[in-house]
Amino acid sequence: MTQKYRSMKELDASLPDKHEVAAELGIPLDEGHNENLTTHEVGKIGGKIGGAKVRKLIEMAEDLMAENAQDRNK
């Protein structure tokens, strides 16, 4: 069963940090301004984080649907 999150803030906190993702991808992400990054580089970082979030949201929805189906069958 998927981990249950009490809020979107809690779910967001469980996602990888953008600086860690950038380091994994070899993209130089600074703490401050990053206007030197290309749209492609920024998209790679955000895509990896957003993809993880979408996967978690889908898992949560599937678990909720399964629970609701079980409740209806009781």
Secondary structure, DSSP 8 states (H G I E B T S, - for coil): -----SSHHHHHHTS--HHHHHHHHT----SS--TTS-HHHHHHHHHHHHHHHHHHHHHHHHHHHHHHHHHHT-
